[in-house]
Amino acid sequence: MDWIAIGTLADIPLRGARCVNTPQGKIGVFRTADDQIFAIEDHCPHKGGPLSQGIVHGASVTCPLHNWVFSLETGKALGADEGAVRTIPVRVENGRISLALEPVALAAE
């Protein structure tokens, strides 16, 4: 995995999120009220809603389209809903946020 710097802790408000475009697709990066940072794919499996535009509460996010709730820790849907989104390893060092992304394979010529 390659660690890719995506910004600083100050770039994401408390209980907020930002969307990052990567070669693997859009990733939502979330900051909880107690300053924990999580990253999950930014695509609800139910109707494709942008999870980074949802409401962050505790260590969960609610999809803005149909109110499905996902754990930011596991990526699993909570409550009666079924499904999951991929979680992405994230680290914060000296206020800088990095994501662990799979290296992009280059096509052989």
C-alpha positions in Angstrom: 0.0 0.0 0.0 1.1 3.5 -0.7 0.4 6.3 1.8 -1.0 9.3 0.0 -1.2 12.7 1.8 -4.7 14.3 1.2 -4.7 17.3 3.5 -4.8 18.4 7.1 -7.0 17.8 10.0 -8.1 21.5 9.8 -9.4 20.9 6.3 -12.3 18.8 7.7 -14.7 20.4 10.2 -15.8 18.5 13.3 -18.6 16.1 12.4 -17.9 16.8 8.8 -16.4 15.2 5.7 -14.6 15.8 2.5 -14.6 13.8 -0.8 -11.2 12.8 -2.3 -10.9 11.6 -5.9 -8.5 8.7 -6.2 -7.6 6.2 -9.0 -9.8 3.7 -7.0 -12.8 6.0 -7.0 -14.2 8.6 -4.6 -13.3 8.3 -0.9 -15.2 10.0 1.9 -12.9 11.2 4.7 -14.8 11.9 7.9 -13.9 13.7 11.2 -15.9 12.8 14.3 -16.8 15.1 17.2 -13.9 13.6 19.2 -11.4 14.1 16.3 -11.2 10.6 15.0 -10.6 10.3 11.2 -12.1 7.6 9.1 -12.2 6.9 5.3 -14.7 4.9 3.4 -15.8 4.6 -0.2 -18.1 7.6 -1.0 -20.8 5.6 -2.6 -23.8 4.1 -0.7 -24.6 0.6 -2.0 -28.3 1.2 -1.7 -28.9 4.1 -4.2 -25.4 5.4 -4.8 -25.7 8.4 -2.5 -22.6 10.5 -1.7 -21.8 9.5 1.9 -19.5 12.4 2.3 -22.6 14.7 2.1 -24.3 12.7 4.9 -24.6 13.5 8.6 -21.8 12.4 10.8 -23.0 11.2 14.3 -20.7 9.3 16.7 -18.7 6.9 14.5 -21.4 6.7 11.9 -22.7 8.5 8.8 -26.2 8.7 7.5 -26.6 8.6 3.7 -28.2 11.8 2.5 -30.5 10.0 0.0 -32.4 7.4 2.0 -31.1 7.6 5.6 -29.1 4.3 5.6 -26.6 4.5 8.4 -23.0 3.1 8.1 -20.4 2.5 10.7 -17.3 4.5 9.9 -15.2 1.9 11.7 -16.4 -1.2 9.8 -18.2 0.1 6.7 -21.2 -2.0 7.6 -24.8 -0.8 7.4 -26.4 -0.5 10.8 -29.9 -1.3 11.9 -32.2 -3.3 9.7 -30.4 -2.4 6.5 -27.9 -4.8 4.9 -24.8 -3.9 2.9 -21.3 -2.4 3.4 -18.8 0.0 1.9 -15.1 -0.5 1.7 -13.0 1.1 4.5 -9.7 2.7 3.7 -6.8 2.8 6.2 -6.1 6.3 7.4 -3.4 7.9 9.6 -2.9 11.3 11.0 0.7 12.5 11.8 1.4 16.0 12.9 -2.0 17.1 11.7 -1.6 15.7 8.2 -4.0 13.1 6.9 -2.9 10.2 4.7 -4.8 7.3 3.1 -3.4 3.9 2.3 -4.2 3.2 -1.3 -3.4 0.2 -3.5 -0.7 1.1 -6.1 -2.2 1.7 -9.6 -1.0 -1.0 -12.0 0.4 0.4 -15.2 -0.6 -1.4 -18.4 2.3 -3.2 -20.1 3.1 -1.9 -23.5 
